[in-house]
Amino acid sequence: MTGVTNTALFLSSATALVHLLGEIRDEQWSEPGLGSWTVRSLAGHTARAILTVENYLLQEEPGDVTIATAEDYYSTAYLIFTDDAAVAARGIEAGEWLGANPVAQVSAALVRATAAIESQPSNRIVSIGGMGIRLPEYLRTRVFELVVHTIDLSRATGLPHGLPDFAVEDAVTLAAAVASRGGSGEDVLLALTGRRPLPGGFSVV
């Protein structure tokens, strides 16, 4: 991934999502997506990885960096601010926001998010619930969400996801680091090297 910026990772992952949305057939939108979500709700939740970039950059910049890296975000802040019921409800709401033309909706959101990113200094601090994280590291969290859930959409619809290898690599690297910080590094290493499978229901998020 040498030379690939976090902004490029974000844009390429988001572009892959938009392309996949354009391949989903009309009858597939109401089919099962992930957990309690339909394909539409899952797509809406995935699109929120784009929407939050724009929305958070419209907020005032916090004074200090309190979340140093994307790994720190998933190891600490994510656990504090994530409520499963609220996430599920926001996914349904975002699915409805997609409307009759999801590609147009998400494409427009990506244009706005791109403009917001390009208008900011590279050291911009993004506010998450009053906590601060540098924009490049925040974008890594959005890449992770885009990669994981675009693959979820691919699995639910049987359509290729089209994600670039370097974006998937970054998501895998981040997930492994979060697992290690949570005390499961050895389990992940043994699974990746074919020594033993991960425990049932294992997840880093």
TAJO-V5488 format. One record per pair of residues at least 24 apart in sequence whose ideal C-beta (glycine too) atoms are under 10 Angstrom apart, sorted by sequence separation. I is the first residue (numbers start at 1). GAP is how many residues later the second one is. D is the distance in Angstrom with one decimal. If there is no record, write none. Layout:
I:GAP:D, I:GAP:D
This chain:
143:24:5.9, 147:24:4.0, 179:24:9.2, 180:24:9.4, 21:25:8.8, 143:25:9.6, 146:25:8.4, 147:25:8.7, 179:25:4.7, 17:26:8.1, 20:26:9.1, 21:26:8.2, 113:26:9.9, 144:26:7.6, 145:26:8.9, 148:26:10.0, 178:26:4.6, 179:26:9.9, 143:27:5.8, 144:27:4.9, 147:27:9.2, 148:27:8.3, 177:27:9.0, 178:27:7.4, 143:28:6.4, 144:28:9.6, 147:28:9.5, 175:28:9.3, 176:28:8.3, 17:29:5.9, 18:29:9.1, 113:29:8.9, 144:29:9.7, 175:29:5.2, 17:30:7.1, 140:30:6.8, 144:30:5.3, 174:30:8.8, 175:30:8.1, 140:31:8.9, 143:31:8.1, 144:31:7.3, 14:32:9.5, 17:32:8.1, 18:32:9.0, 13:33:10.0, 14:33:8.9, 17:33:7.7, 140:33:9.5, 141:33:8.1, 140:34:6.5, 144:34:9.1, 14:35:7.5, 13:36:8.2, 14:36:5.4, 13:37:9.4, 10:39:8.5, 11:39:9.9, 14:39:9.0, 48:39:9.3, 10:40:8.5, 45:42:7.4, 48:42:6.7, 10:43:7.4, 45:43:8.5, 48:43:7.7, 51:43:7.4, 47:44:9.6, 45:45:7.0, 46:45:8.7, 48:45:9.4, 44:46:8.2, 45:46:3.5, 48:46:5.3, 51:46:8.4, 41:47:8.1, 44:47:5.6, 45:47:8.6, 47:47:5.9, 81:47:7.0, 41:48:9.6, 43:48:9.0, 44:48:7.2, 45:48:9.4, 46:48:8.5, 47:48:8.7, 80:48:9.5, 81:48:5.3, 35:49:9.3, 41:49:9.4, 42:49:6.8, 44:49:7.1, 45:49:5.8, 46:49:9.8, 48:49:9.2, 80:49:7.5, 37:50:9.9, 41:50:4.5, 44:50:3.0, 45:50:7.5, 47:50:7.8, 78:50:9.3, 81:50:8.7, 37:51:7.1, 40:51:9.2, 41:51:4.8, 43:51:8.1, 44:51:3.4, 47:51:6.9, 77:51:6.0, 80:51:8.5, 35:52:9.9, 36:52:5.9, 40:52:8.5, 41:52:8.7, 42:52:9.6, 43:52:6.4, 44:52:7.1, 77:52:7.3, 35:53:7.4, 38:53:9.4, 41:53:7.4, 42:53:7.6, 44:53:6.2, 37:54:5.4, 38:54:8.4, 40:54:9.1, 41:54:3.9, 44:54:5.5, 51:54:9.8, 55:54:9.9, 58:54:9.9, 77:54:5.7, 36:55:8.7, 37:55:7.3, 40:55:4.0, 41:55:8.5, 43:55:6.2, 47:55:7.8, 51:55:8.8, 54:55:6.7, 57:55:9.7, 73:55:7.6, 76:55:8.9, 35:56:9.1, 36:56:8.6, 39:56:8.5, 40:56:7.8, 50:56:6.5, 53:56:8.9, 54:56:9.1, 57:56:8.0, 77:56:7.8, 34:57:8.8, 38:57:6.9, 41:57:9.4, 50:57:9.7, 53:57:9.1, 54:57:9.6, 55:57:9.8, 56:57:9.9, 148:57:8.2, 33:58:8.8, 37:58:7.5, 40:58:6.4, 44:58:8.4, 47:58:7.6, 50:58:10.0, 51:58:5.5, 54:58:5.0, 55:58:9.1, 57:58:9.6, 58:58:7.3, 65:58:9.3, 67:58:9.5, 73:58:9.0, 91:58:9.6, 43:59:6.3, 47:59:5.0, 50:59:5.0, 51:59:9.5, 53:59:8.9, 54:59:4.5, 57:59:4.3, 61:59:9.2, 66:59:9.2, 67:59:9.1, 72:59:9.8, 46:60:8.8, 50:60:5.4, 53:60:4.3, 54:60:9.1, 56:60:8.9, 57:60:7.2, 61:60:9.9, 65:60:5.9, 73:60:6.2, 144:60:9.9, 145:60:9.4, 44:61:9.5, 48:61:9.4, 50:61:9.9, 51:61:8.9, 52:61:8.7, 53:61:8.8, 54:61:8.5, 55:61:9.0, 64:61:7.6, 65:61:9.7, 66:61:9.9, 67:61:7.0, 72:61:7.9, 144:61:8.6, 33:62:8.8, 40:62:8.0, 44:62:9.3, 47:62:6.7, 50:62:8.7, 51:62:7.5, 54:62:5.0, 57:62:8.0, 63:62:8.0, 66:62:9.0, 43:63:8.2, 47:63:9.0, 50:63:5.2, 53:63:6.5, 54:63:8.9, 57:63:6.2, 61:63:6.7, 62:63:5.7, 70:63:8.0, 78:63:8.0, 6:64:8.8, 49:64:9.4, 50:64:9.3, 53:64:6.7, 61:64:5.1, 62:64:8.1, 63:64:9.8, 66:64:8.5, 67:64:5.5, 68:64:9.7, 69:64:8.1, 70:64:9.8, 73:64:7.2, 77:64:9.3, 60:65:10.0, 61:65:7.7, 62:65:4.6, 66:65:4.5, 67:65:6.6, 68:65:7.7, 69:65:8.6, 72:65:8.2, 73:65:7.6, 29:66:8.3, 61:66:6.7, 62:66:8.7, 65:66:8.9, 66:66:5.1, 67:66:4.0, 68:66:8.1, 70:66:9.0, 71:66:8.7, 74:66:9.8, 57:67:7.4, 59:67:7.9, 60:67:6.8, 62:67:9.8, 64:67:9.0, 65:67:4.9, 66:67:7.6, 67:67:8.5, 69:67:9.8, 70:67:4.9, 73:67:8.3, 74:67:7.1, 59:68:5.0, 62:68:6.5, 64:68:5.5, 65:68:6.6, 69:68:5.3, 70:68:7.6, 73:68:5.2, 29:69:8.6, 57:69:6.7, 59:69:9.4, 62:69:7.0, 63:69:7.2, 65:69:6.1, 68:69:7.4, 70:69:8.5, 71:69:8.8, 56:70:5.1, 57:70:9.3, 62:70:3.9, 67:70:7.4, 70:70:3.8, 71:70:9.6, 74:70:7.7, 56:71:6.4, 59:71:9.9, 61:71:7.7, 62:71:9.0, 67:71:8.4, 69:71:7.9, 70:71:4.9, 73:71:9.2, 56:72:7.0, 65:72:8.9, 69:72:9.6, 70:72:9.2, 29:73:8.2, 53:73:8.5, 70:73:8.5, 52:74:9.3, 61:74:9.9, 67:74:9.4, 70:74:7.0, 52:76:9.0, 21:77:8.1, 56:77:9.5, 24:78:7.7, 57:78:7.7, 22:79:9.9, 24:79:9.2, 56:79:9.2, 21:80:9.6, 22:80:8.2, 23:80:9.6, 21:81:4.8, 22:81:4.7, 57:81:9.2, 21:82:5.1, 22:82:9.8, 53:82:8.8, 56:82:7.3, 20:83:9.6, 21:83:9.7, 18:84:8.8, 19:84:8.6, 21:84:8.9, 22:84:9.5, 17:85:9.9, 18:85:6.0, 21:85:6.1, 22:85:9.2, 53:85:7.6, 17:86:9.9, 18:86:9.6, 21:86:8.9, 52:86:8.8, 53:86:7.2, 56:86:9.8, 18:87:9.8, 18:88:5.4, 53:88:10.0, 17:89:6.8, 18:89:5.5, 52:89:9.3, 53:89:5.9, 49:90:9.8, 52:90:7.1, 18:91:9.4, 51:91:10.0, 14:92:8.0, 15:92:9.2, 18:92:6.5, 49:92:8.3, 50:92:7.4, 14:93:9.4, 17:93:8.6, 49:93:4.5, 52:93:8.8, 48:94:9.3, 49:94:8.1, 14:95:8.8, 15:95:7.4, 49:95:8.5, 50:95:9.4, 14:96:5.1, 49:96:4.0, 50:96:7.7, 48:97:7.8, 49:97:4.8, 48:98:9.9, 49:98:9.3, 11:99:7.7, 14:99:7.6, 46:99:7.1, 47:99:9.2, 49:99:9.4, 10:100:9.4, 14:100:8.5, 45:100:8.5, 46:100:6.6, 49:100:7.3, 70:100:9.1, 74:100:7.2, 78:100:8.8, 46:101:9.8, 48:101:9.2, 49:101:9.2, 73:101:9.4, 74:101:8.4, 11:102:8.9, 46:102:8.7, 47:102:9.1, 71:102:9.4, 75:102:8.6, 10:103:8.2, 11:103:6.6, 46:103:3.9, 70:103:9.8, 71:103:6.5, 74:103:8.6, 75:103:5.8, 79:103:9.6, 10:104:8.8, 45:104:6.4, 46:104:6.1, 70:104:5.7, 71:104:9.7, 74:104:4.5, 75:104:9.8, 46:105:9.9, 69:105:9.2, 71:105:9.8, 72:105:9.9, 73:105:9.0, 74:105:9.7, 75:105:9.7, 76:105:9.2, 11:106:8.5, 43:106:8.4, 46:106:7.6, 71:106:4.7, 72:106:9.4, 75:106:4.7, 7:107:8.5, 10:107:7.6, 42:107:6.6, 43:107:9.3, 45:107:9.0, 46:107:6.4, 70:107:8.5, 71:107:5.8, 74:107:8.4, 75:107:6.7, 42:108:9.8, 45:108:9.7, 69:108:8.6, 70:108:8.6, 74:108:8.9, 43:109:9.5, 71:109:8.9, 72:109:8.5, 7:110:5.8, 42:110:6.0, 43:110:6.1, 71:110:6.4, 6:111:9.7, 7:111:8.3, 42:111:5.9, 37:112:9.9, 39:113:9.6, 42:113:10.0, 43:113:9.2, 39:114:6.9, 42:114:6.5, 43:114:9.4, 7:115:9.1, 34:115:7.8, 37:115:9.0, 42:115:9.5, 6:116:9.9, 33:116:9.4, 5:117:9.4, 35:117:9.6, 39:117:5.4, 34:118:5.0, 38:118:8.9, 39:118:6.2, 33:119:7.1, 34:119:8.4, 37:119:8.9, 33:120:7.2, 34:121:8.4, 33:122:9.3, 34:122:6.6, 33:123:4.8, 82:123:8.1, 32:124:6.7, 33:124:8.5, 28:125:9.8, 31:125:7.0, 10:126:9.5, 13:126:9.7, 31:126:7.7, 78:126:9.9, 79:126:9.0, 9:127:9.6, 78:127:6.7, 6:128:9.6, 7:128:8.5, 10:128:9.4, 11:128:9.3, 14:128:8.1, 28:128:8.0, 29:128:9.5, 6:129:8.1, 7:129:7.4, 10:129:4.6, 13:129:7.9, 14:129:8.8, 17:129:5.8, 21:129:9.4, 24:129:7.8, 28:129:5.4, 75:129:9.2, 6:130:4.3, 9:130:6.9, 10:130:8.2, 13:130:5.1, 16:130:7.7, 17:130:9.4, 20:130:6.1, 23:130:9.8, 28:130:8.7, 74:130:7.0, 5:131:7.5, 6:131:7.5, 8:131:9.5, 9:131:7.2, 10:131:9.8, 12:131:8.7, 13:131:9.0, 15:131:9.7, 16:131:8.6, 19:131:9.5, 20:131:9.8, 23:131:9.6, 28:131:8.6, 74:131:6.3, 6:132:8.6, 7:132:6.2, 10:132:5.6, 11:132:9.6, 13:132:8.8, 14:132:5.9, 17:132:8.1, 18:132:9.8, 21:132:8.0, 24:132:9.3, 25:132:8.0, 6:133:4.3, 9:133:8.9, 10:133:5.4, 13:133:3.9, 17:133:4.9, 20:133:5.8, 24:133:5.7, 5:134:8.7, 6:134:5.4, 9:134:4.6, 12:134:9.3, 13:134:5.7, 16:134:5.9, 20:134:6.6, 23:134:7.7, 25:134:8.9, 6:135:9.8, 8:135:9.7, 9:135:9.7, 16:135:9.9, 23:135:10.0, 24:135:6.9, 6:136:8.9, 7:136:9.8, 10:136:7.4, 14:136:9.1, 17:136:7.7, 21:136:9.9, 23:136:4.9, 6:137:7.1, 9:137:9.0, 13:137:7.0, 20:137:7.8, 22:137:9.9, 23:137:8.1, 9:138:9.0, 16:138:9.6, 21:138:9.7, 23:138:9.9, 20:139:6.0, 23:139:8.9, 19:140:9.6, 20:140:7.8, 19:141:9.3, 20:141:5.9, 19:142:8.9, 20:142:6.4, 19:143:5.5, 20:143:8.9, 16:144:9.5, 17:144:8.4, 18:144:9.8, 19:144:9.8, 16:145:6.2, 17:145:8.9, 16:146:4.5, 17:146:8.5, 15:147:8.5, 16:147:4.7, 13:148:9.8, 15:148:9.5, 16:148:7.1, 13:149:9.9, 15:149:9.1, 12:150:9.7, 13:150:6.2, 12:151:7.9, 13:151:7.5, 16:151:7.6, 12:152:5.0, 16:152:10.0, 13:153:9.7, 14:153:9.7, 12:154:7.8, 13:154:4.6, 9:155:8.3, 12:155:5.7, 13:155:9.0, 8:156:9.3, 11:156:9.8, 9:157:6.9, 10:157:8.6, 13:157:8.9, 8:158:8.6, 9:158:5.3, 13:158:8.5, 8:159:9.1, 4:160:8.8, 9:160:9.6, 9:161:5.7, 4:162:5.3, 9:162:9.1, 1:163:9.9, 3:163:9.7, 4:163:8.6, 1:164:9.1, 2:164:9.4, 6:164:8.3, 1:165:4.7, 4:165:9.4, 1:166:8.9, 4:166:8.2, 1:168:6.0, 1:169:6.3, 1:172:8.5
